[in-house]
Amino acid sequence: MKKILLATLLVCLVSIASAQNGFLRGKIIDGETGEGLFGATVTKQGTTQGSVADFDGNFSLSLPAGTHTVVVQFISYQSKTIEGVEVVDGEVTNLDVTISEDVQQLESVVVTAEQIRDNDVALLSVQKKSVNTVDGISSAAFKKVGDSNLSSAMKRVTGVTVQGGKYVYVRGLGDRYTKTSLNGMMIPGLDPDRNDVQIDIFPTGVLENVMVYKTFTPNLNGDFAGGLVDIQTKAFPDEESTSISVSMGYNPDMHFKSNSVSYNGSSTDFLGWDNGQRELPIAKGTEIPTLPNDFVAETTRKFDPTLGVSRSTSFMNTGLSFSHRNQIQREKLTWGYNAVLSYKNTNIYYEGFTRKRYEKDRTSSEVSLERDFSAVGDLSANNVLWSGLLSLAAKTDNHTIGTNLLHTQNGVSTALEREMRFTALNNPTNINNDILAYTQRSMTNNITYGKHQFNKLRVDWSNSLLYSKITDPDYRDTRINEDDGSYGFSNGGAMNRFWRGLTEVSESFKLDFTYELNESNKIKFGGLGTVRSREFKVYSYDYDPLEAFQVEYNDPNWLLHEENLYSSSNPDGLYIQDNSNEYNNYEGKQTILAGYLMNEMQITTKLKSIYGVRVENARMYYTGVRLLEDNSQKLEENTETLNETNLLPSVNFVYALQDDMNLRASFNKTLARPSFKEKSSAFIEDPITRTQFSGNLDVKQAQIYNYDLRWEYFFSANEMVSVSAFYKDFTDHIALVFFPNNPGQLKPRNVGEAAVYGTELELRKNLMFISPVLENLSVGSNLSLIVSKVNRQTVVVNENGDSEYDTEVSYQGSEDGVEKYRDMTGQSPYVVNAYMSYENNRLGLSANVSYNVQGETLTFIGISNVPNVYTKPFNSLNLKVSKDLGKDRKSTISLTAKNLLKAENKMVYQFGNEEELFSLYKPGRLFNLKYTYNF
C-alpha cells in the first residue's frame, strides 16, 4: 500500500513539474530574404537549454513558467538577445525574430520581446521579400473588418474587384484571365457558363490568408493574366486553442417580413443539400412519346406538382463556427492538427425587385432607347454555406509531411414572383411569372504535401485530388398570360422545368527543387502534371397542349391538379414532354504537363534578378453531339481539340533602394486557354439565361505580354506605401461575341487587338506621428486606375466577317457617335478602398470603418438593336466594433453594420446620352452580432 501511495505521489509531482512548463514557439527569419533560417539556435541565456530551427525557420522550446532572456544565433549572422520573454504554465508564447547577416561584425543586439504576433505584419513581410509583385489579405484583416466569406474580403485587396458577388477580377481582368489556387494547387470553376472560381463558397473561418500574385514567375502556372489568387487554409498551429462562435444578422428591409415569397423545398435544405426530393423522378434518358398515352399519363404524375411560390415570414441570418488546433511535441517529432467547422444560413428578400429591357428604336430619324420589357416582383433566397477543414502534419527539423481535407457545401433556394409586361407596339403582353430554383454546389479537396531539406537542397511536393459538383435540380419556370382578366398560355406563356448538372474531377502533382549554389545564388526547377475531366448534362421538360388549355386561376400550383392532367377521360389535359437535346451535353478532358527552370541571383548587394522559363503542354478532348448546318447531328467522341506547347519566359528585377524600400520591374509572357465547351463543336441552350452558346473549334489560346513596375516602402512592421504601374498586351484575346441577328446567341472568338494598363497606389499608416494620443489609430487606403481597350474593328461577329464596329455603323446608318474602341467587360475604371482602424489592447477594444467603391463597369456588350449594360458604382460603408470580455478575455462580442449608406445595386442601359434602368435591387442595411468564446 505504501508503495502505491509513493508511486502516486511521484506521478503527481512529475505532473505538477510538467504543468509548470510552457512553450516558446516562433520563427527565425532572415532579414534580407524574409525566409526562415534553417539551423538557427534559440537558447535560454546562461544555460544549454535550447532548440534548433527547422528548415522553415520554426522552433519550439520548453521553458519553466516565468520571465526569461533568450538568445538567437546563426553562423555569420548577428546574434540577438531578447529580454522579458514571459512563459505561462501550460501555454504557448509566440515569438518571431528577424536577424541579419553580420557583415560589419557588429555587436549583438538586445531587444524586448513582443508577445503578440500580428498576421498583417507577417503578410507585409512576405510582400516585402517576395520575388513576385504580390498583394494579399490575412485572417486578422478578415476579423477586423467582419468579412464572413472570401468574396466580401477580396474587395479590399489592391486592384481587385468582385463581380456578381462571387467572381474575382484582378486589374480589370476576370473569367479566363484570373485563376484561383487552393494551397498552391489550381482549382476549377463551378459555373457551367464561366471559367473562373466562385469564391463565395469559401468562408473566412477556414482561411489563413489570401495572396494575389500579379506578376508571373516560372514556378507558377502560366495560365493567367490579371492575377493568380492563392487561397491558404489554416496552417500548422503554434499552440493549442479551441473556440466557438455564434452569430445573428438582422436586416430591417428583409427580415421578419410576414408576406415574403419562399420555396418549400426538402427537409435537408438547412444542411446545404437536397435529400432527393428534387431528383428527376424518371430514369435519365427515358423516352416520352410525343402523343399522349397511359405511359405518358403515368409519367406526368411522377413530377412534383408545385410550381408557384409560397408566402411566409422571413427569418434572420444565423451562423456558427467551431475550431480546435494543437501542436504536440514527441522528442524529435512534432505533430500539428487543425479542425474547423463553419456554418452560415443567410436569408435575403427583395421587395420590388425590378428588371427592364430597352432596345434601340429606329422608327424616327434618330436612334433612341425604347422600353421593350419590364418586370417588377418579389425575390427571396435562402443561402446555406458550410465548410469543414481537417489538417494533420508531422515534422522534424528537416522534414514535414502533411495532409489537408476540405469540404465546402452550398445550397441556394430561390423563389421569384413577378409581373412581366412586354411592350412591343404590335402585341403588348402581360405575363405572371413564378420561378422556383435550387442550386447545390460542393467541393471536396485533399492535398498531401511534403517539405524536405537536404543540406543545400530543398524539395517540396504536393498532390491534390479534387471533386466538385454543381446541380440545378428541378428548376421550375411558369409563365401565365393575362389578357383582360382571362388567363392562358398563348403569346409568351410557358411551363418549363429542367435538371442541370456539372461534375469535375481533377488530380495535380507538383514537384519543386531549390538548390542553393551559394549565399547569393540559387536555382529552382520542377514540374507539374494535371489531369481534369468534366461532364455536363441538361434534361429539359415542358407541357402540352398549352395553347388550347383553359386556365381558370392565376395560380401556378393549380395547373397540375389531378383534374387538369391528361387521362383517357380527360384527353385535353396537360402532359409532360421531353424537350432535351443531346447537343446540350458534353464531356471534356484536359491534361497539362509543365516544367520550369529559374535562377534567383543577387547581382550586387542591392540588385536581385529572378529569371527563367516555363514550358507547358496542354491537350484537350471533347465528347458530344455536333449540330451541323443542315440541323443533322454528328457524334464527336474523345476528339482532340487542343494540343499546344508554349514557352513562357519571365524576367524580374528587385532593387533595394534601402533596407525597407524596393523598386521592382518585371516582364513576362503568359497565356489564357479556352474552356472545354468553348474549344468544341457544342451547341448549348441555357434554360436559365435563355441564351444559346455555340462552341468554336477555331478559337486559339490568347497570349499576353505583361510589363510591371512597382516602388514600395515598408517604413515599419505594419506600415507601407507603394505605387505600381502595369501594361498588358493581348494577342488573340478571347471574348464571347453576340450574333447581330440573334443577340441571344453567343460564340467565343479571338477578337484581335486588346490592351489593359493602369496604376495602383496603396498606403497603410499609424497616426502616432501626429500625436502620441493617436497611437491606437491607423488608416489605410488603396486606389486603382485602370484602362482597357478592345478594337471593335477586329471583333468579328458573324460568319461573313463583319466586325462589331461595322455592325453598329450599319444599324445606325452613319459613323457618328460610334466608338472604335470599348472597355473589356467587367473592367472598372477605378477602385477605391479606405479604412480607419482603432486597436486598444489594454482595453480589449477595437473598431474599424471601411469603404469600398468601384467605377461604372461594362457588364453586357450590346449589338445591333441591343444597347450596352453598365453596373453603376455601389458605395459600401461598413463598421465593426469588438470588445473582449472577462478578466481572462476569453470572450469577445462584436457588432458589424454593413451598407450604412443604404446603397442600391443598379444596372443601366446606355446609348449616347440616354440611360435607362436594366435592373435594381435594394440590399438595405445589415446588422450582425457575434459572440466568440476561446477555451
CORMOZI-V856053 format. One record per residue. N is the residue number from 0. RES is the residue in one small letter. PHI is phi in radians with two decimals (none if undefined). PSI is psi in whole degrees, -180 to 180 (999 if undefined). Layout:
n;res;phi;psi
N;RES;PHI;PSI
N;RES;PHI;PSI
//
This chain:
n;res;phi;psi
0;m;none;-42
1;k;-1.10;-37
2;k;-1.15;-37
3;i;-1.15;-43
4;l;-1.10;-40
5;l;-1.13;-42
6;a;-1.12;-42
7;t;-1.08;-42
8;l;-1.09;-42
9;l;-1.11;-41
10;v;-1.09;-42
11;c;-1.11;-41
12;l;-1.11;-43
13;v;-1.09;-41
14;s;-1.11;-42
15;i;-1.13;-42
16;a;-1.10;-43
17;s;-1.20;-32
18;a;-1.22;-19
19;q;-1.49;4
20;n;-1.76;150
21;g;-2.27;-177
22;f;-2.11;140
23;l;-1.90;117
24;r;-2.30;152
25;g;3.02;-155
26;k;-2.44;136
27;i;-1.69;122
28;i;-2.05;136
29;d;-1.27;122
30;g;-1.14;-20
31;e;-1.57;-45
32;t;-1.73;-19
33;g;1.36;5
34;e;-1.64;160
35;g;-1.18;146
36;l;-1.74;102
37;f;-1.19;127
38;g;1.65;-5
39;a;-1.13;148
40;t;-1.94;145
41;v;-2.19;118
42;t;-2.27;152
43;k;-1.33;127
44;q;-0.99;134
45;g;1.43;5
46;t;-2.34;175
47;t;-1.74;6
48;q;-1.32;118
49;g;-2.83;-174
50;s;-2.57;151
51;v;-1.91;132
52;a;-1.20;141
53;d;-1.36;-173
54;f;-1.24;-12
55;d;-1.63;0
56;g;1.53;3
57;n;-1.45;144
58;f;-2.39;161
59;s;-2.54;127
60;l;-2.32;122
61;s;-1.48;126
62;l;-2.36;151
63;p;-1.12;153
64;a;-1.06;139
65;g;2.47;-168
66;t;-1.81;132
67;h;-2.29;162
68;t;-2.02;127
69;v;-2.08;153
70;v;-2.10;131
71;v;-1.93;127
72;q;-2.42;150
73;f;-2.73;143
74;i;-0.99;130
75;s;1.22;10
76;y;-1.97;152
77;q;-1.20;123
78;s;-1.26;156
79;k;-2.38;133
80;t;-1.90;128
81;i;-1.99;119
82;e;-1.70;158
83;g;1.25;35
84;v;-1.47;113
85;e;-1.56;125
86;v;-2.03;128
87;v;-1.90;147
88;d;-0.85;125
89;g;1.12;11
90;e;-2.07;171
91;v;-1.97;129
92;t;-1.78;126
93;n;-1.64;135
94;l;-2.62;114
95;d;-1.78;136
96;v;-2.24;132
97;t;-1.88;128
98;i;-2.22;155
99;s;-2.11;163
100;e;-1.11;141
101;d;-1.55;62
102;v;-1.12;-41
103;q;-1.79;16
104;q;0.94;47
105;l;-1.28;159
106;e;-1.23;157
107;s;-1.11;153
108;v;-1.80;139
109;v;-1.93;126
110;v;-2.31;168
111;t;-1.77;136
112;a;-1.16;142
113;e;-1.79;132
114;q;-1.68;-3
115;i;-2.10;128
116;r;-1.60;129
117;d;-1.81;118
118;n;-1.13;-31
119;d;-1.12;-38
120;v;-1.10;-45
121;a;-1.07;-39
122;l;-1.16;-42
123;l;-1.12;-34
124;s;-1.11;-40
125;v;-1.11;-45
126;q;-1.05;-41
127;k;-1.12;-40
128;k;-1.73;-3
129;s;-1.18;147
130;v;-1.38;-14
131;n;-1.76;162
132;t;-1.43;116
133;v;-2.44;143
134;d;-2.24;164
135;g;-2.94;-178
136;i;-2.55;139
137;s;-1.79;169
138;s;-1.11;-30
139;a;-1.10;-38
140;a;-1.21;-36
141;f;-0.96;-49
142;k;-1.20;-37
143;k;-1.11;-41
144;v;-1.58;-26
145;g;1.66;25
146;d;-1.37;127
147;s;-1.69;-22
148;n;-2.38;166
149;l;-1.16;-29
150;s;-1.12;-37
151;s;-1.34;-32
152;a;-1.25;-37
153;m;-1.15;-23
154;k;-1.08;-19
155;r;-1.59;-5
156;v;-1.45;138
157;t;-0.98;128
158;g;1.38;9
159;v;-1.96;135
160;t;-2.20;161
161;v;-2.19;122
162;q;-1.75;139
163;g;1.09;19
164;g;1.31;6
165;k;-2.69;-15
166;y;-1.88;126
167;v;-1.52;134
168;y;-2.09;127
169;v;-2.00;123
170;r;0.95;40
171;g;1.41;3
172;l;-2.05;131
173;g;-2.37;-157
174;d;0.88;-118
175;r;-1.24;-17
176;y;-1.62;-4
177;t;-2.21;125
178;k;-1.95;159
179;t;-2.24;135
180;s;-2.18;154
181;l;-2.06;115
182;n;0.93;41
183;g;1.51;-3
184;m;-2.00;135
185;m;-1.14;143
186;i;-2.19;149
187;p;-1.50;167
188;g;-1.38;160
189;l;-1.98;19
190;d;-2.00;124
191;p;-1.09;-19
192;d;-1.84;1
193;r;-2.42;169
194;n;-1.82;-12
195;d;-1.74;168
196;v;-1.47;140
197;q;-1.46;99
198;i;-1.35;-7
199;d;-1.23;-8
200;i;-1.42;-2
201;f;-1.83;108
202;p;-1.29;146
203;t;-1.21;-17
204;g;-1.12;-20
205;v;-1.79;6
206;l;-1.89;146
207;e;-1.62;-48
208;n;-2.90;172
209;v;-2.32;127
210;m;-1.94;136
211;v;-1.98;108
212;y;-1.50;120
213;k;-1.79;-10
214;t;-2.19;153
215;f;-1.68;133
216;t;-2.15;155
217;p;-1.07;-18
218;n;-1.40;-4
219;l;-1.76;158
220;n;-1.05;140
221;g;-1.58;3
222;d;-1.65;65
223;f;-2.82;163
224;a;-2.36;-48
225;g;-1.23;-52
226;g;-3.09;162
227;l;-1.98;115
228;v;-1.64;113
229;d;-1.85;117
230;i;-1.66;123
231;q;-1.90;124
232;t;-1.42;175
233;k;-0.90;134
234;a;-1.63;-173
235;f;-1.05;122
236;p;-1.28;152
237;d;-1.58;-27
238;e;-2.69;168
239;e;-1.37;133
240;s;-2.70;145
241;t;-2.38;134
242;s;-2.51;152
243;i;-2.39;139
244;s;-2.31;144
245;v;-2.29;147
246;s;-2.54;154
247;m;-2.36;136
248;g;-2.13;139
249;y;-2.30;129
250;n;-2.10;113
251;p;-1.01;-26
252;d;-1.51;-10
253;m;-2.14;-34
254;h;-1.75;149
255;f;1.08;32
256;k;-1.51;120
257;s;-1.24;-18
258;n;-2.15;36
259;s;-1.28;142
260;v;-1.21;149
261;s;-2.66;168
262;y;-2.24;111
263;n;-1.41;97
264;g;-1.67;-138
265;s;-1.55;167
266;s;-1.26;-12
267;t;-1.89;13
268;d;-1.03;-31
269;f;-1.20;-11
270;l;-1.74;0
271;g;1.52;12
272;w;-2.53;155
273;d;-1.49;138
274;n;-1.44;8
275;g;1.91;-6
276;q;-1.10;-31
277;r;-1.67;5
278;e;-1.10;152
279;l;-1.03;122
280;p;-1.33;-5
281;i;-2.15;163
282;a;-1.11;138
283;k;-1.08;132
284;g;1.58;2
285;t;-1.05;128
286;e;-1.42;126
287;i;-1.92;119
288;p;-1.00;147
289;t;-1.30;-25
290;l;-1.74;135
291;p;-1.18;144
292;n;-2.63;-171
293;d;-1.10;-37
294;f;-1.13;-42
295;v;-1.12;-41
296;a;-1.10;-44
297;e;-1.13;-41
298;t;-1.12;-42
299;t;-1.01;-40
300;r;-1.33;-8
301;k;-1.41;-16
302;f;-1.51;143
303;d;-1.03;126
304;p;-1.37;-6
305;t;-1.31;120
306;l;-2.17;-14
307;g;-1.95;162
308;v;-1.27;162
309;s;-1.88;171
310;r;-2.15;130
311;s;-2.71;180
312;t;-1.55;127
313;s;-1.32;145
314;f;-1.91;170
315;m;-1.29;170
316;n;-1.44;145
317;t;-2.32;154
318;g;-2.63;152
319;l;-2.63;137
320;s;-2.52;151
321;f;-2.48;140
322;s;-2.54;145
323;h;-2.51;133
324;r;-2.57;153
325;n;-2.84;157
326;q;-2.18;130
327;i;-2.14;127
328;q;-1.75;130
329;r;-2.29;91
330;e;0.92;-112
331;k;-1.56;-3
332;l;-1.96;132
333;t;-2.03;129
334;w;-1.85;147
335;g;-2.49;145
336;y;-2.57;153
337;n;-2.29;138
338;a;-2.34;119
339;v;-2.31;133
340;l;-2.28;129
341;s;-2.29;134
342;y;-2.37;137
343;k;-2.53;132
344;n;-2.17;112
345;t;-2.02;137
346;n;-2.10;128
347;i;-2.14;150
348;y;-2.57;119
349;y;-1.92;109
350;e;-1.56;126
351;g;1.42;29
352;f;-1.03;129
353;t;-2.11;138
354;r;-2.47;133
355;k;-2.36;161
356;r;-2.35;129
357;y;-2.08;149
358;e;-2.26;158
359;k;-1.32;131
360;d;-1.94;132
361;r;-2.01;27
362;t;-1.24;-20
363;s;-1.95;-177
364;s;-1.21;-23
365;e;-1.95;144
366;v;-1.40;131
367;s;-2.44;171
368;l;-1.61;131
369;e;-2.21;138
370;r;-1.26;132
371;d;-1.91;-25
372;f;-2.78;144
373;s;-2.54;148
374;a;-2.55;134
375;v;-2.33;134
376;g;-3.01;-163
377;d;-2.00;137
378;l;-2.27;133
379;s;-2.36;156
380;a;-2.62;136
381;n;-1.88;118
382;n;-2.01;113
383;v;-1.90;126
384;l;-2.35;124
385;w;-2.43;151
386;s;-2.44;146
387;g;-2.24;133
388;l;-2.19;130
389;l;-2.31;119
390;s;-2.25;146
391;l;-2.48;134
392;a;-2.54;151
393;a;-2.32;140
394;k;-2.54;152
395;t;-2.04;-170
396;d;-1.10;-31
397;n;-1.95;-9
398;h;-2.47;144
399;t;-2.39;134
400;i;-2.30;134
401;g;-2.66;171
402;t;-2.54;143
403;n;-2.16;132
404;l;-2.12;119
405;l;-2.19;130
406;h;-2.20;132
407;t;-2.16;131
408;q;-2.23;133
409;n;-2.46;132
410;g;-2.33;129
411;v;-2.15;118
412;s;-1.82;122
413;t;-2.13;138
414;a;-2.26;132
415;l;-2.36;129
416;e;-2.27;124
417;r;-2.62;159
418;e;-1.83;123
419;m;-1.92;139
420;r;-2.29;118
421;f;-1.65;120
422;t;-1.84;26
423;a;-0.99;138
424;l;-1.07;-38
425;n;-1.36;-29
426;n;-2.65;72
427;p;-1.11;140
428;t;-2.40;141
429;n;-1.97;132
430;i;-2.36;135
431;n;-1.70;123
432;n;-2.10;127
433;d;-2.07;133
434;i;-2.24;131
435;l;-2.08;124
436;a;-2.43;148
437;y;-2.45;125
438;t;-2.06;125
439;q;-2.06;124
440;r;-2.15;142
441;s;-2.60;150
442;m;-2.53;128
443;t;-2.13;126
444;n;-2.33;130
445;n;-2.13;123
446;i;-2.09;125
447;t;-1.94;134
448;y;-2.49;162
449;g;-2.57;148
450;k;-2.32;129
451;h;-2.41;135
452;q;-2.02;121
453;f;-2.13;90
454;n;0.96;-110
455;k;-1.59;-3
456;l;-1.85;130
457;r;-2.03;135
458;v;-2.13;126
459;d;-2.14;134
460;w;-2.46;155
461;s;-2.72;147
462;n;-2.26;129
463;s;-2.10;127
464;l;-1.97;129
465;l;-2.39;133
466;y;-2.21;123
467;s;-2.33;150
468;k;-2.66;141
469;i;-2.34;132
470;t;-2.33;148
471;d;-2.10;86
472;p;-1.45;122
473;d;0.99;59
474;y;-1.26;124
475;r;-2.08;124
476;d;-2.25;112
477;t;-2.08;129
478;r;-2.23;116
479;i;-1.91;124
480;n;-1.36;137
481;e;-2.09;127
482;d;-2.47;106
483;d;0.92;45
484;g;1.48;-5
485;s;-1.86;156
486;y;-2.18;153
487;g;-3.07;-168
488;f;-2.06;7
489;s;-1.30;157
490;n;1.03;56
491;g;1.85;-7
492;g;-1.26;155
493;a;-2.90;155
494;m;-2.32;100
495;n;-2.11;147
496;r;-2.64;147
497;f;-2.63;162
498;w;-2.14;128
499;r;-2.33;140
500;g;-2.61;141
501;l;-2.24;127
502;t;-2.19;135
503;e;-2.36;136
504;v;-2.18;134
505;s;-2.53;153
506;e;-2.42;135
507;s;-2.31;142
508;f;-2.25;131
509;k;-2.24;138
510;l;-2.35;125
511;d;-2.21;135
512;f;-2.06;135
513;t;-2.22;121
514;y;-2.10;126
515;e;-1.56;106
516;l;-1.20;-44
517;n;-2.77;-172
518;e;-1.11;-22
519;s;-2.08;14
520;n;-2.65;122
521;k;-2.50;150
522;i;-1.98;152
523;k;-2.36;134
524;f;-2.59;161
525;g;2.99;-167
526;g;-2.71;170
527;l;-2.55;141
528;g;-2.31;130
529;t;-2.33;136
530;v;-2.21;126
531;r;-2.22;144
532;s;-2.38;141
533;r;-2.37;142
534;e;-2.29;132
535;f;-2.25;126
536;k;-2.33;143
537;v;-2.33;131
538;y;-2.13;119
539;s;-2.14;140
540;y;-2.43;150
541;d;-2.47;-174
542;y;-2.16;148
543;d;-2.22;161
544;p;-1.62;111
545;l;-1.28;-40
546;e;-1.03;-40
547;a;-1.63;-7
548;f;-1.31;134
549;q;-1.60;113
550;v;-1.64;119
551;e;-1.62;-28
552;y;-2.27;146
553;n;-1.46;63
554;d;-2.49;107
555;p;-1.00;-31
556;n;-1.26;-14
557;w;-1.39;-25
558;l;-1.07;-38
559;l;-1.79;24
560;h;-1.10;154
561;e;-0.94;-40
562;e;-1.19;-12
563;n;-1.76;-3
564;l;-1.62;153
565;y;-1.14;140
566;s;-2.74;174
567;s;-1.10;-28
568;s;-1.60;-7
569;n;-2.34;71
570;p;-1.16;-15
571;d;-1.67;7
572;g;-1.31;170
573;l;-1.37;147
574;y;-2.55;153
575;i;-1.35;147
576;q;-2.37;141
577;d;-1.48;119
578;n;-1.94;19
579;s;-1.29;151
580;n;-2.26;131
581;e;-1.09;-29
582;y;-1.27;-5
583;n;-1.41;-15
584;n;-1.81;149
585;y;-2.74;162
586;e;-2.23;144
587;g;-2.40;149
588;k;-2.32;148
589;q;-2.51;138
590;t;-2.20;138
591;i;-2.27;126
592;l;-2.08;131
593;a;-2.45;149
594;g;-2.50;154
595;y;-2.61;160
596;l;-2.51;129
597;m;-2.52;155
598;n;-2.24;130
599;e;-1.94;111
600;m;-2.26;131
601;q;-1.49;100
602;i;-1.22;-47
603;t;-2.29;-177
604;t;-1.12;-21
605;k;-1.96;-23
606;l;-1.89;126
607;k;-2.09;140
608;s;-2.07;141
609;i;-2.29;110
610;y;-2.45;158
611;g;2.95;-170
612;v;-2.53;147
613;r;-2.12;141
614;v;-2.02;126
615;e;-2.22;132
616;n;-2.02;127
617;a;-2.15;135
618;r;-2.24;139
619;m;-2.27;144
620;y;-2.30;144
621;y;-2.26;135
622;t;-2.22;124
623;g;3.05;177
624;v;-1.65;129
625;r;-1.70;128
626;l;-1.56;116
627;l;-1.49;170
628;e;-1.07;-31
629;d;-1.54;16
630;n;1.20;7
631;s;-1.40;168
632;q;-2.12;146
633;k;-2.36;132
634;l;-1.44;123
635;e;-1.78;120
636;e;-2.11;112
637;n;0.93;41
638;t;-1.36;130
639;e;-1.29;122
640;t;-1.92;-15
641;l;-2.62;134
642;n;-2.63;92
643;e;-2.25;139
644;t;-2.05;129
645;n;-2.23;140
646;l;-1.74;126
647;l;-2.13;97
648;p;-1.42;158
649;s;-2.63;133
650;v;-2.32;124
651;n;-2.28;141
652;f;-2.22;137
653;v;-2.18;117
654;y;-1.94;120
655;a;-1.47;99
656;l;-1.11;-34
657;q;-2.76;-177
658;d;-0.96;-39
659;d;-1.98;20
660;m;-2.34;126
661;n;-2.14;149
662;l;-2.11;122
663;r;-2.00;142
664;a;-2.41;141
665;s;-2.59;141
666;f;-2.33;135
667;n;-2.78;165
668;k;-2.09;131
669;t;-2.26;-179
670;l;-2.50;169
671;a;-2.43;126
672;r;-1.70;150
673;p;-1.21;157
674;s;-1.39;176
675;f;-0.97;-51
676;k;-1.34;-25
677;e;-1.20;-42
678;k;-1.61;65
679;s;-2.76;-179
680;s;-1.88;21
681;a;-1.18;150
682;f;-2.27;107
683;i;-2.07;124
684;e;-1.69;119
685;d;-1.58;115
686;p;-1.28;-15
687;i;-1.48;-55
688;t;-1.48;-11
689;r;1.03;37
690;t;-1.99;161
691;q;-2.00;129
692;f;-1.91;129
693;s;-1.98;121
694;g;-1.19;167
695;n;-2.50;105
696;l;-1.18;-17
697;d;-1.57;-6
698;v;-1.19;137
699;k;-1.88;165
700;q;-1.11;143
701;a;-1.51;143
702;q;-2.06;137
703;i;-2.21;131
704;y;-1.84;120
705;n;-1.95;132
706;y;-2.19;128
707;d;-2.38;146
708;l;-2.50;132
709;r;-2.51;137
710;w;-1.95;131
711;e;-2.45;142
712;y;-2.34;116
713;f;-1.78;92
714;f;-1.54;-1
715;s;-2.83;-179
716;a;-1.06;-33
717;n;-2.25;28
718;e;-2.26;140
719;m;-2.84;164
720;v;-2.50;142
721;s;-2.57;151
722;v;-2.33;127
723;s;-2.20;151
724;a;-2.38;145
725;f;-2.59;156
726;y;-2.52;133
727;k;-2.26;124
728;d;-1.94;123
729;f;-1.79;134
730;t;-1.99;129
731;d;1.07;42
732;h;-0.93;132
733;i;-1.68;131
734;a;-2.53;153
735;l;-1.48;123
736;v;-1.96;134
737;f;-1.42;147
738;f;-1.43;132
739;p;-1.06;-39
740;n;-1.48;-3
741;n;-2.67;84
742;p;-1.09;-9
743;g;-1.59;4
744;q;-1.97;132
745;l;-2.07;149
746;k;-2.59;133
747;p;-1.30;136
748;r;-2.49;155
749;n;-1.45;119
750;v;-1.80;15
751;g;1.41;-125
752;e;-1.33;134
753;a;-2.80;151
754;a;-2.66;151
755;v;-2.34;134
756;y;-2.61;160
757;g;3.05;-171
758;t;-2.44;152
759;e;-2.30;140
760;l;-2.28;139
761;e;-2.47;143
762;l;-2.50;133
763;r;-2.30;125
764;k;-2.60;135
765;n;-1.44;144
766;l;-1.62;13
767;m;-1.13;-22
768;f;-1.16;-21
769;i;-1.37;-47
770;s;-2.82;142
771;p;-1.00;-23
772;v;-1.11;-25
773;l;-1.70;20
774;e;-1.11;-23
775;n;-1.60;3
776;l;-1.94;130
777;s;-2.28;153
778;v;-2.27;157
779;g;-2.72;153
780;s;-2.78;150
781;n;-2.45;147
782;l;-2.33;133
783;s;-2.16;129
784;l;-2.06;118
785;i;-2.29;139
786;v;-2.22;133
787;s;-2.24;149
788;k;-2.41;127
789;v;-2.08;125
790;n;-1.34;107
791;r;-1.16;-20
792;q;-1.31;-13
793;t;-1.84;1
794;v;-1.58;101
795;v;-1.41;129
796;v;-2.00;-3
797;n;-2.66;175
798;e;-1.24;-14
799;n;-1.43;-7
800;g;1.54;9
801;d;-1.20;141
802;s;-1.62;166
803;e;-1.04;-39
804;y;-1.16;-47
805;d;-1.07;-39
806;t;-1.14;-42
807;e;-1.24;-38
808;v;-1.07;-42
809;s;-1.13;-39
810;y;-1.20;-40
811;q;-1.44;-21
812;g;1.57;-1
813;s;-2.84;169
814;e;-1.53;-3
815;d;-1.10;123
816;g;1.37;2
817;v;-1.62;117
818;e;-1.40;140
819;k;-1.45;-20
820;y;-2.18;150
821;r;-2.46;169
822;d;-1.29;160
823;m;-1.29;149
824;t;-1.17;140
825;g;1.45;-2
826;q;-1.63;121
827;s;-1.57;137
828;p;-1.20;-25
829;y;-2.65;152
830;v;-2.37;130
831;v;-2.19;129
832;n;-2.20;141
833;a;-2.63;149
834;y;-2.63;158
835;m;-2.28;129
836;s;-2.20;137
837;y;-2.07;125
838;e;-2.27;116
839;n;-2.15;97
840;n;-1.18;-31
841;r;-1.13;-40
842;l;-1.59;-10
843;g;1.15;35
844;l;-2.13;135
845;s;-2.48;151
846;a;-2.58;147
847;n;-2.53;130
848;v;-2.00;127
849;s;-2.28;150
850;y;-2.39;139
851;n;-2.50;138
852;v;-2.68;147
853;q;-2.28;151
854;g;-1.25;172
855;e;-1.00;130
856;t;-2.17;132
857;l;-1.22;118
858;t;-1.83;-46
859;f;-2.23;135
860;i;-1.53;126
861;g;-1.54;161
862;i;-2.69;149
863;s;0.95;-117
864;n;-1.52;1
865;v;-1.75;121
866;p;-1.40;166
867;n;-1.19;152
868;v;-2.04;132
869;y;-2.12;145
870;t;-1.64;127
871;k;-1.39;157
872;p;-1.04;141
873;f;-2.03;110
874;n;-1.49;103
875;s;-1.76;117
876;l;-2.11;123
877;n;-2.27;154
878;l;-2.41;138
879;k;-2.38;134
880;v;-2.20;132
881;s;-2.24;146
882;k;-2.46;127
883;d;-1.33;143
884;l;-2.12;152
885;g;1.49;162
886;k;-1.13;-37
887;d;-1.57;-2
888;r;0.96;40
889;k;-1.47;-14
890;s;-1.92;145
891;t;-2.39;136
892;i;-2.12;138
893;s;-2.42;149
894;l;-2.18;126
895;t;-2.07;132
896;a;-2.09;123
897;k;-2.02;148
898;n;0.99;54
899;l;-1.08;-26
900;l;-1.46;-2
901;k;0.94;46
902;a;-1.15;153
903;e;-1.95;144
904;n;-1.48;114
905;k;-2.34;133
906;m;-2.17;144
907;v;-2.38;153
908;y;-1.45;143
909;q;-2.33;135
910;f;-2.67;119
911;g;1.06;-126
912;n;-1.66;3
913;e;-1.57;148
914;e;-2.52;124
915;e;-2.30;154
916;l;-1.23;135
917;f;-1.79;-51
918;s;-2.68;155
919;l;-2.63;128
920;y;-2.51;151
921;k;-2.02;104
922;p;-1.28;-20
923;g;1.20;-170
924;r;-1.68;142
925;l;-2.10;130
926;f;-2.04;126
927;n;-2.17;128
928;l;-1.95;129
929;k;-2.31;137
930;y;-2.13;131
931;t;-2.20;136
932;y;-2.17;128
933;n;-1.83;121
934;f;-1.44;999
//
